[in-house]
Amino acid sequence: MTVEKTAELNGHGNPIFTLELSQKPGILFTGGNDKGLVEWSLKDNSFIKVMFPVNASIYSIHGPIGFPLLFTGLRSGEVKVFDFVKQALLPSLKHHLKPVFDIKSVNQKQELLVASEDGTVSIWSLKTFELLHSIKVSDDTVRCIAISPDEKQVAFGCRNNQIKIYDLLDYTLVKTLHGHTMSVFSLQYAPSGDYFVSGGRDAQVKIWDAKSYELLHNIPAHLFAVNSISFHQTQPYFATASMDKSIKIWGSDDFKLYKIISHEKGYASHPLSINKITWNGDQLLSVSDDKNIIVWDIRFNN
């Protein structure tokens, strides 16, 4: 496996907390401790525009498949809604009064899930923007959401170290998993749906069986918090990003470490916490407290 840094996008004035690829190929959205949500071109690695202003830090961005919408979760608890057809903001989703840390959608049910520091997850209709339910998941923050590929289950990572699994049909609690010793910051299901991966403030990466909920593997993956996990859609790998300023690429079939991207390994990488990563084909995109976005080209030798 070879790694080449092909671009660094500058323009944010403060730390970047999150990123989301558009459904339109070659477009990236980023947000953080800045005055707005930013749109970038990955075709020529350039700034396009500030999509809309915000009055609080952006912690989460989500574009549901099949809808011309972009949802942006703010530190204030507000969720901004941008309509690409109208090229305008719609009325915000106003329910949470504390930060919104993650937003995901359930395509089959056309529902939007919003996780907050208030310990609840609100569920909204993607068609009418009506608030359908609110689930009390935890007495503390819900940090992250992962939806199984078959959309039968959803996993929530919480600040109280727990992972809560719910049935997506009726939002009943299926299982509470105890494994991390600190907050769960990141969750991702494998594309196969056989297992899911959690990353915590305890620097551990844990592999869980998606059916039995058994802990299959524990990897002491990083030196500090595991902020983000992302699976390659076609290659047997997943990547993790950490507060320790490194990105690591692991085998998704053998859970071995294949590559470390960091200054210590000779890469012109981020000098501060890496907050979010995502695959764009064989490109890996990363955002950081250093205010920059890096585009990495990954070549697989298999």
N, C-alpha and C positions, 0 to 999 in steps of 0.2 A: 504494500500500500504506500503510495506517495502522496504528499500533501504540498500544495503550492498556494501561496497567498496571491490572489489575482487582483484584489481591489480593497481599498479602505475608503469608506464613505464618511465624510465629515460634514458637520453642519449643526448638529445638536449642541446646545450650550451647556447642557447638564447631563448627568447619568441617564442612560437608556435602559429601561426596565423590561421592555417587551417588544416583540415583532410578530408580524403576521403576513404571510404571502397572500396576494390577491388571487381571486379565481381567474383573473385576466393574467395570462403568462407574462413573466418579466416585470411584475410590479410588486414592490414590498412596502409595507407600512410599519412605522416604528413610533414608539411613544415612551416618554419617561418624565423626568422632573423638568419639563419644558412647558412652553406656552401653547403647544399645539401638537396635533397628530400629523406626521410627516409622510409624504409619498415619495418613493424613489424608483428610478428605472434600473433594473438589473441587466438590461440589454446593453446600455452604455455606462452603467454604474454612475448615475448622476442624480442629483436632487431634482425633483419635479416641482413640488409645491407643499406648502402647509395646507392640509385638507380643511381643517377647521380649528379655531382656538379652543383652549380649555382653561378652566380657572383652578384646576388642581392636577396633581401628578397623575399620569396614565400608568395603571398597573396591569391592564389586560386589554387585548384587542382580539376580536373574533369576527370572521366573515363566514356565515353559514352557507353551505353548498346549496346552490339552486335559488338563492335569494339575493337580490341586488342591494344588500345591506351590509354595513360594517358597524359592529357594536364596540364601544370603547368604555371600559370600566375605570372610574376615577377614584382617587383617594377619598373624595368627599362622599362616596357611596352612589353617586349618580352614574347612569349608563347612557352615554351619548349614542344616538342612532343616526347614521348617515345613509341616505338613499342615493345610489349611483345613477338611477334613472332621472330622478329630479335634480341630482347634483346639489342636494341641500340637506341640512339637518332636519330630522323629524323631531317631534316632542320626545324628550328624554324619558327613560324608564326611571321613575323615582320611587324607591321603596326602601332601600338600605340607607342608613345614616352613617355607616362606617365603611372603610375602604372595600372596594370590589377587587379581589385578587385573581379571579379566573372566570372566564365565560366560555361555555361550550354549547353545541346544539345537538338535538336528537332529530336526525333527518326524517325518520319514519313517522314520528309523532309531530313533527314541525313545532318543536318546543325549544326554548332557550333556557339554559341553566346558568344562574349567576351566583357565585360563591363570595361570601363576605366575611369581614372581620367580626361581624355580629354573631357568628356561629350558625347562621342559616344559609340555605340555598333557596333562592326564589326561582320559580318556573313560570315562564311566559309563553304565550302563543306567538309564534313567528308571523302569523297572518294578521292578528288583530292587536298585538302588543298588550293584550289583557294579562293581568297577573292571575295565574291559574292556581298555584299552590305556593306554600312556603314550608320548607322542611327544617326543623330544628335538628341539625346534624351534630352540633357540638356545643359545649359551654364556652368554647373559645373559637378562635379564627378557623375558618375553612380556607386553606391556602390554594388547593389545586383540585382539578376535576379531570378524570379520565373516563371515557365512554368505550365500552367493549365494541369491537368491530361489528358484531351481530346486533348491537344496540339493545341487548337484553339486560345489561347491568351497567351501573355507573359506580366508580370509586372516587371517594373524597379523601384528600389528605388534610390532616388537621394539625393545629399548633400543639394540641395535647398529646402528640406523638402517635395518634391512632390513624388507621385507615378504615373508613366506613364503606361497606359495599351495600348498595341499594338495588332493588329490582326496578327496572325502568318502566315496567308496565303500570305499577301502582305506587311506586316510590315507598315500598316497605323496606325496612332494614333487614338485610340478609345475614351480614356478618360484620363483626368488629375485629380488626387485626391489630395485634400488639407485636411490635418488633423493633421499631425505631426508639431510640432513647431521647430524641429531641424532635422538634417540629418536622413534619413531612412537607417538603417544599415542591416536590415534583412527582408526577405519576404518568405512566404511559403503558397502554396495552400493546403487546406485540401484534404486528399485522395479522398473524395467524389466529390471534385470539386465545392461544393456549395458555399464556401467562401474561402477567404485567410486572412492570418494574417501578420501584419507588426509590426516591432519593431524599435524604434528610439533612437537617442541619447538623446531624451527628456524623456527616461525611460518608455515610454508608449507602451503598446501593443494594437493594434487596429484590430478589426474583421470587414472585409468588405464583403458585398454580392457580389459574383462573377458575377452575372448577372445585377443587378440594380446599383451596385457600391455604394450602401448606406453604411454608417457607422453603423454597427449593435451594436457594443459594444466598449467601451473604458476602458481599464484596466490600472490603475496606477501600473504597474507590478513590477518595480524595483526602486532602488534608483539612479542608473546611467544607462548609455547606454545599450540597449538590443542588444547584439552582434549577437545572433544566435537563430533561431527557428527551431525545428525539430518535425515532427509528427511521432508518432508510427504508423506502417503500419497496424496493426490489432486491437489494443486496442484503446478505445476512449480517447486518451490523446495526448497532445503535450507538449514539454519542451521548456523553454526559458533559455538562459544563458546571464549573464550580467557582465559589468565592476564592478558591486558591489560585485563580488566574489561569487555569488549565482547562483544555478540552481533551477528553479521552474517548477513543473509539474502541468498542468492544464487539466481540462476536456474539450474534444473537442466537447462535446454535450451541456454542461451546463456552460462552461467557468469559473468554480469554481477552486480555488486553492486547490490542494490536497497534495502537498509535497514541502518543501523547503530543499534543500541540501546546507548546508553552515557550516562554523565553529561555528557560533552562535547557530546552531541547533544540535551541537554535532557530526558533521561528520568531518572526517579527509580530508577535501576538499582543494581546491586550495586557497592559501593565496593572490592571485593576480587576476586580470581580467581574466574571462573565455571567450575565444574568439570564440570557435566553439564547437558545440555538434552534435552528430548523434546517431540514434538508430541502434543497431545491434541485431535484434530480441528483447529480453527483456533486453538487455544490453544497457546502455547509456554510450557513450564515450565522454570525454571532454578534451579539450586542453586549455592551459593557458599561460599567461605571466610568470608563475613560471617555465616554461621549461618542464613541466611534462604532461603526458597523464594519465587520471584516467579511470578505467573501473568500472562502477556501475552496479550491478545486481538489477533490479527492479522486485519485485513480486507484482502482482495485486491480490486483494482479491475478484474481481468480478467473 
